[in-house]
Amino acid sequence: MENNDEIFMRRAISLAKRAVGRTCPNPLVGAVIVKDGKIIGEGYHKKAGMPHAEIEAMNSVKNKDDLKGSTIYVNLEPCNHYGKTPPCSLAIEKSGIKRVVMSMLDINEEASGGAEYLSKKGVETVVGVLEDEAKKLNEVFIENITNKKPFFVMKAAMLLNGSIAVRGGVSKWITSEKSRKFSHRLRGIYDAVGVGINTVIMDDPLLTCRTGSYKQPKRIVFDMNLRIPISSTLFSKYSNNVYIVTSVFADGSKKRVLKAMNINLIECDVKNGEFEPQSLCNTLIENGVCSCVIEGGSRTHGYFVKHDLYNKAYLFYAPKISGSYGAFNVVGSDAPLNLKDTKKLKHTGCRKIGEDILIEGYF
């Protein structure tokens, strides 16, 4: 049975989830203020540059005297530095709140230290309540800070034999409508959706999110030699939301045309005929891409698997099978000589989406 701290922290985590996909480069944070066993205030961080969750929660309490002697529950350690906003640790101290319950300490060294500061000021601090849930909630933020790269998600729809397209590249539609709706939600949850240039040339996708009230993701095309057609459907809607990752050596006149169309061009270092992985990660982070769903195609998945860039996978299998000669395998790269060299997913789960099977897991 959950104790009171876990019950109120679960509410804070629930509030934090309301801003999924909207806080980059900041973490997802929710806060709940409790006094005499009752919630008197709550809030969450809505967007980078806006007030932090603790401030939102304190501002929601009409009578500020009620804050004195209360407990605040927050899924991440209150910040302890002056950034776009003042330190939440200082605001908590001045409010009269006497107990702060946190799920986890902040791994961002620039912002951390709130727990230590408050403890020295006589505020009771508790760390570790629902820590695993809090870390999963902020897995994107943790990856950004720890490994200095976006959180990359592999998303693929395939036949049972692993083909993402049959002979000639035909791939519409492998999976069911329910699976496609799920995929659109993924686009809305993460910052960006990315595909290789061959997918754009063969499928001419729009790559927008067409489900509910989700935000539109940045749409990324990995196109080293700038082969993208000017007539691509991608440019017909939200053109300023298109980011083409290319090289400094790509056609200069084509670059000028695309820039005149309000398309974002990201120049990335090239090594051994492909994008240099760390340069790619750095340039994406610099352009506000904290997380990205990679939807293909085969060579693009091969690149991300080869360089161990993927963090998570959503693999959709349709209950269909075909011959594989001449078809496109989901991971277009050289097969290993030994099964020990294959990539293994962990913490996997399996469920049905419509008539399809979805396997989720972490690399």
N, C-alpha and C positions, 0 to 999 in steps of 0.2 A: 504494500500500500504506500502511496506517495505521501511524503510529509508536506507541510505547508510551504516550505521553501521550494520544493519541486513543483508544486501546483502553481504557484505564482510565477516561477521561472518559465514554466511551460507556456504561460500566457504571454510572457515577454517575448519568447521565441516565436510564438504565433503572430504577434504584432510585427516583429521584424520581417517575417515572410511577405508581408504586404508590399514591400518595396523590392521584391526579387527582380533583378535585371535593371534596376534604376539607380543604384548607388555608386557604381564604379567611379573612381578607384577606392571608394570607402567601403567598409564592411556593412553587413546587414545587422542592425541593432534595434532591439525593442526594450522598453523600460516600463516597469509597473511600480507604483508607489502604494504601500500598504500601511494602514494604521489601525490598531485595535482589531486586526483580523479582516479588515475591509479595504477594498481597492478605492483609493481616493484620487488617483491620477494615473494616466498612462499615455504613452506616445511611442513613436518610432522614427528613425531617420529616414526621411522620404527621398532625399536626393542629395548628391554631393553639393556642398555650398550652403545647404539649408541646415537649420538647427539640429543638433544631435538628439538622440532619443531621450537622454536624461533631461535635457532642457525642455523638450516637447512635453514630457511627462510632468515636470514641475510647473510649466506654464498652464497646464490643464487644471491645476488645483486653484480654485478661485480664492479661497482664504489661505494665504501663504503661512499663517500661523499654524495651520494643520500639518505643515511639513515637519515641524519641530517634533523630534522623537519618533519619526516614522522610519520605515524601511524601504529602500529602493532596490528592485530586482532588475538586473541588466545582464544580458547574455555575453557582454564583452566588457572588460575593464574600462572604466571611465578614462577618457583621454586626459593627459597631464601636460599639454603644451598649447602654445598659442599658434593656431593655424589660421584658417578662414574664420574660425570662431574661437572664443576664449576657452580655457580648460574646463571640462565638465567637473573635474575633481574640485576645483575652486568653488564652482557654483553649488555643488553638493555640500561642501563644508559650510558655506555662508547660509545655506537654507535652513540648517538645523537638523537635517536628516542625520540620524544617529547609527544607522546600520545599512551597509551596502553588501548585497549578495550578488556575486558574479559567477558566470559559468566558466570563464577562462580569462587568463591574462592576455593582454594585447601583445602580439608578436612583432608589431611595428615599433622598433626601438625609439623612434622619434616621438611617438604618442604615448608610449607605455609609462608606467610609474604611478598611475592614479591610486592603485591599492596601497602602495607604500606611503604616498603622501597623506591619504585619508587616515591611515592607521596612526601615523605620527601626530595627527591632529585630534586624536581621540575618538575617531569614528570606527565602530566595529566593522571589520571586513571579513567576508566569507568567500572563498574561491573554490570552484569545482562542482557546483550544482548543475547537473545535466551537461557536463562538459562535452561528452561524446556528441550529443545532439547539436550543441553549439558549434563544434568543430565541423560537423557535416554541413550545417547551415552556411558557414563561411568558408567552405572549401575553396572557392574561387579566390577570395582575399588571401587565404593562407598560401596558396600556390603562387600568387603574384608576389607576395613579400618574401617567401622562403626561396623560391627558385627563379625569381625575376623573369617570369614568363606568363603569358595568358594561360588560362585553364582551357585546354583543348578537349573537345568532345567529338568522338567518332560516331557518326550516324550513318547507317547504311540499310538499304532495303534490298533483299536478295532472295533468290530461289534457294531451295533446300541444299543444293549442291554448291552454294556460295557465289553464284553468278549474279552480278548486278545489272547485266544486260545480255541479251542474246546476240546472235550473229548480226553484225552491222551496227551494233550499239543501241538497238531498240530497248527501252527500259520503262516506258509508260504503258500501263501502270502495273508494277510488280505486286505491290501490296494493296490492301483494302482502303476504302475511304476513311475508316476509323483510324487506321495507322497514319494516314496522311494528315488528319486533323491533329493527332498527337505530335507529329513532326512540326506542325505549325506552332504548337504551343512551345516546343523547344526553342524555336526561333525567337519567340517572345520572351522567354526566360533568360536566355543568354544575350550578351552584348552584340554578337555578330554571327552571321552565317557565312561560311566560306566554301568556294568550289574552285576547281582547276579550270583552266581555259578550255580544255577539251570538252568539259561538261557544258560550258556556255555555248560553244560552237555547235555541239551535237543536239542539245536539248533546248537551248534558248530560254532558260528559266527566268522568272521574275524575282524569286527568292524573298518575297515579302511575307510577313505574318498575316494570315487571313483568318484569324480566330479570335473572337471576343474582343476584349479591351486591352490586349497586350500591346506593348510598344513595338514600333518597327525596328528591327535590328539593322546594324550596319551590314552592308552586303559587300563581301570581299571576293575578288577574283585574283587567283594566283596566275599571273600572265607575264612570264619573264621577257618574252620577245614582243609583247604588245600586239598580239594577233587578234584581239577582240574586235568584232565587227562594229562599226559605228551605228549600225541599224539594230543592235541587240535590244531585245525587249527590256532588258535590265535598265536601260536608260529612259524608258517611257514613263517611269513613275519614281518619285523621290530620287532624282538623279544625283542630288547633293549628298545622298546617303550611300553612294557607291564608292568603294575604295579598291583601286587596282594596284596590286603589288607587282612591281616590275623591276627592271634593272636600269642602271645608269646608262647602259649601252643600247637600250631600246630606241626605236625610231623617234627622233626628236620632233619631226613634223607631226607625227601621230600624237605625241604628248601635248603639243600645243593645241591641237584640235580638241582633245579630250578635256584639257583645262578650260578651254573656251566654252565647253558644254557643262561646266561646273562639276566635273568629275574629279574626285580626289585621287591623286597619284602618289604612291608610296614607293620610293626607290630603296631597294634592298641589296646588300652585298651578295655576290654570286661566287660560289666555289665549286669546282669540279662539275660544272654544268648544272648546278641546282642552287636554290637559295641557301645561303649560309644560315644555319638554324638559329644561332644566337642573334644575328642581325635581324632575322625575321621577327623573333620574339620582341626584341627591343623596339623595332619600328611599330609593331602593332600596339604595344603598351603605350608608346608615345602618342598614338592616335586614338587613345581611349578605348582600346579593345582589351578588356580584362578577361573576357571569356569568349569562346568562339565554337560554334557547332560546325564541323567539317562534314559536308554532305557528298563529297566525292570530287572527281571520279576515282577510278582505280589507281591511277598513278599518284594522285594526291594523297589518297589513303596510304599508299606504299611509302611515300616520302615521310609522312608523319609517324608511321609505325617504325620505319627504318631508323629514324633519329630519336625514338623514344619520347616524342613530344605529347602523345595522347595521355590524358588523365582518366577519361571515362568513356564508356561505349554504350550506345543504344543500337542493338542489332536486330532488325526486323526480318523474320523469315516467313515468306508466303508458303502455303502448303502446295507448292508446285515444284516440279523438277524437270530438268532437260539435259541434253547432252552439253558438254562443256567445251568441246573443240571449237575454237573460233569465237567463244563467248568471252566476256570480261570478268575476271575474278575480282572479288572485293578489294583485295590488297595486291596492287600491281607492283611487285618487287620480287627479287630473286628468292626462291625458297631455300630454307636452311638445309644443311646436310644432315643435321641431327635434330631429333624431336626436342632435345634439351634446349635448343636455341629458339624455340617458338615463344611467342609472347603469351603469357598466361594471365587471364583475368581473375581477379579476386573479389570477394564479397558479391558474388553474382546472384541474380534473381531472375525468375522466369515467369511470364504471365501471358495471357491471351489478350490481344487487341483486335477486336472483330474476329476475323477468321485466321489472323496471323499470330505468330509467336514472337514475343519480344524478350530478348535477353539483355539484361543490364549488368554492368560490372565495371570495376576499376582496373586500370593497368598497373 
